[in-house]
Amino acid sequence: MTKVEKSVVIDALTKKFQEYNYFYVTDTSALTVDQINKFRKFCHAKGVEYKVIKNTLIAKALESLATDYTEFNTKVLKGASGILFAETGNLPAKLLQEFKSTTNIDKIKFKGASVDTAIFIGADTLNALATLKSKNELIGDIIGLLQSPAKNVISGLLSGGNKLAGLVKTLQERAAA
């Protein structure tokens, strides 16, 4: 690969990192060609982009970003590396788990991830990443929590109005008697 080709790849990769707030690094070197093709199709079907890129090119692209990725570069970018780009932070983690469980191909190694500039390193963090809620899920939860007290107050006022009218009527009947 010439210097010009490398700089084109680095520029394109930098744009990807700027476009996507979430990326995961995996090692698929233990997979056969057929298994890698299945994985690529699986990623495409889920809306996740998968690319295999040299670690040095990844490191140079990460250097141009505002976030400090030095720990990521030293601990994650070793051996073969493939990058999963996604619009949602937990989607690649769920995808990796689902692919492993549905295909019985357990040779994909999760190396690390960057989720909104937070860095996760090591295979033990994959389960935690899979249980993270997406931004839209969190917004839905917050809206539900905000609506809950208002609904309780409204239902209390509506049901209390009937009770209150009944009590006033009973008191009025007693007073008249």
C-alpha positions as CSV (number, residue, x, y, z in Angstrom):
1,M,0.0,0.0,0.0
2,T,1.5,3.3,-1.0
3,K,1.5,6.5,1.2
4,V,-1.2,8.0,-0.9
5,E,-3.4,5.0,-0.5
6,K,-2.8,4.9,3.2
7,S,-3.7,8.6,3.6
8,V,-6.9,8.0,1.6
9,V,-7.8,5.2,4.0
10,I,-6.9,7.2,7.0
11,D,-9.0,10.2,5.9
12,A,-12.0,7.9,5.1
13,L,-11.6,6.2,8.5
14,T,-11.4,9.6,10.3
15,K,-14.6,10.6,8.7
16,K,-16.2,7.4,9.8
17,F,-15.1,7.9,13.4
18,Q,-16.5,11.5,13.3
19,E,-19.8,10.3,11.7
20,Y,-20.4,7.4,14.1
21,N,-20.2,7.9,17.9
22,Y,-20.1,4.2,18.5
23,F,-17.5,1.7,17.2
24,Y,-16.4,-1.7,18.4
25,V,-13.1,-3.5,17.6
26,T,-13.1,-7.2,17.1
27,D,-10.7,-9.9,16.1
28,T,-12.1,-12.3,13.5
29,S,-8.8,-13.9,12.4
30,A,-9.8,-17.3,13.8
31,L,-12.9,-17.5,11.4
32,T,-12.9,-19.2,8.1
33,V,-13.7,-17.3,4.9
34,D,-17.2,-18.7,4.9
35,Q,-17.8,-17.7,8.6
36,I,-16.5,-14.2,7.9
37,N,-18.8,-13.9,5.0
38,K,-21.7,-15.0,7.2
39,F,-20.7,-12.4,9.8
40,R,-20.5,-9.6,7.2
41,K,-24.0,-10.5,5.9
42,F,-25.3,-10.6,9.5
43,C,-23.8,-7.2,10.2
44,H,-25.3,-5.8,7.0
45,A,-28.7,-7.1,7.8
46,K,-28.6,-5.4,11.2
47,G,-27.5,-2.1,9.8
48,V,-23.9,-2.3,11.2
49,E,-20.9,-1.6,9.0
50,Y,-17.9,-3.9,9.4
51,K,-14.4,-3.2,8.1
52,V,-11.1,-4.9,8.5
53,I,-8.3,-2.3,8.7
54,K,-4.7,-2.3,9.8
55,N,-4.1,-1.3,13.4
56,T,-1.6,1.4,12.4
57,L,-4.1,3.1,10.1
58,I,-6.8,2.9,12.8
59,A,-4.3,4.5,15.3
60,K,-3.5,7.3,12.9
61,A,-7.2,8.0,12.3
62,L,-7.9,8.0,16.0
63,E,-5.0,10.5,16.6
64,S,-6.9,13.2,14.6
65,L,-9.9,13.0,16.9
66,A,-10.4,15.1,20.0
67,T,-10.7,12.1,22.4
68,D,-7.5,10.6,23.9
69,Y,-7.3,7.0,22.6
70,T,-3.7,6.2,23.8
71,E,-4.9,3.5,26.2
72,F,-7.2,2.1,23.4
73,N,-4.3,2.1,21.0
74,T,-1.9,0.3,23.3
75,K,-4.3,-2.3,24.7
76,V,-6.8,-2.9,21.8
77,L,-5.0,-2.4,18.6
78,K,-2.9,-5.6,18.6
79,G,-3.3,-8.5,16.2
80,A,-6.0,-8.5,13.5
81,S,-8.7,-5.9,14.0
82,G,-12.1,-5.3,12.4
83,I,-14.3,-2.3,13.3
84,L,-18.0,-2.3,13.7
85,F,-19.7,1.1,13.1
86,A,-23.2,1.6,14.4
87,E,-25.8,4.4,15.1
88,T,-26.7,2.9,18.5
89,G,-24.2,2.2,21.3
90,N,-25.5,-1.2,22.3
91,L,-26.3,-2.6,18.8
92,P,-22.8,-4.1,18.0
93,A,-22.7,-5.8,21.4
94,K,-26.1,-7.3,20.9
95,L,-25.1,-8.3,17.3
96,L,-22.0,-10.1,18.5
97,Q,-23.9,-12.0,21.2
98,E,-26.7,-12.9,18.8
99,F,-24.3,-14.0,16.1
100,K,-22.4,-16.2,18.5
101,S,-25.7,-17.8,19.9
102,T,-27.5,-18.3,16.5
103,T,-24.5,-19.6,14.5
104,N,-22.6,-21.4,17.3
105,I,-19.5,-19.6,16.0
106,D,-17.7,-18.4,19.1
107,K,-14.4,-17.5,17.5
108,I,-15.0,-13.7,17.3
109,K,-13.1,-11.9,20.0
110,F,-14.3,-8.6,21.3
111,K,-11.3,-6.4,21.9
112,G,-12.8,-3.0,22.8
113,A,-15.3,-0.2,22.1
114,S,-15.8,3.5,22.1
115,V,-19.3,4.6,23.1
116,D,-19.7,8.4,23.1
117,T,-16.0,8.8,23.8
118,A,-16.2,6.4,26.7
119,I,-13.7,3.6,26.2
120,F,-14.4,-0.1,27.1
121,I,-11.6,-2.6,26.9
122,G,-11.8,-6.4,27.3
123,A,-14.2,-9.2,26.6
124,D,-15.8,-8.9,30.1
125,T,-17.3,-5.5,29.1
126,L,-19.3,-6.9,26.2
127,N,-22.2,-8.0,28.4
128,A,-22.4,-4.6,30.1
129,L,-22.4,-2.9,26.7
130,A,-25.2,-5.2,25.5
131,T,-27.4,-4.1,28.4
132,L,-26.8,-0.4,27.9
133,K,-29.9,1.4,26.8
134,S,-29.9,3.4,23.6
135,K,-30.4,7.1,23.6
136,N,-34.0,6.7,22.3
137,E,-34.8,4.1,25.0
138,L,-33.5,6.4,27.7
139,I,-35.6,9.3,26.3
140,G,-38.7,7.0,26.3
141,D,-38.0,6.0,29.9
142,I,-37.6,9.7,31.0
143,I,-40.8,10.7,29.2
144,G,-42.7,7.8,30.9
145,L,-41.4,8.9,34.3
146,L,-42.4,12.5,33.7
147,Q,-45.9,11.5,32.5
148,S,-46.5,9.1,35.4
149,P,-47.0,11.7,38.2
150,A,-49.3,13.8,36.0
151,K,-51.4,10.8,35.1
152,N,-51.7,9.9,38.8
153,V,-52.8,13.5,39.7
154,I,-55.3,13.6,36.9
155,S,-56.8,10.2,37.7
156,G,-56.9,11.1,41.3
157,L,-58.8,14.4,40.6
158,L,-61.2,12.6,38.2
159,S,-62.0,9.8,40.6
160,G,-61.9,12.1,43.6
161,G,-64.5,14.4,42.0
162,N,-67.1,11.6,42.0
163,K,-66.3,10.8,45.6
164,L,-66.4,14.4,46.7
165,A,-69.8,14.9,45.0
166,G,-71.1,11.8,46.7
167,L,-69.8,13.0,50.1
168,V,-71.3,16.5,49.7
169,K,-74.7,15.0,48.7
170,T,-74.7,12.7,51.7
171,L,-73.8,15.5,54.0
172,Q,-76.5,17.6,52.5
173,E,-79.1,14.9,52.9
174,R,-78.1,14.5,56.6
175,A,-78.3,18.2,57.2
176,A,-81.7,18.3,55.6
177,A,-83.0,15.5,57.7
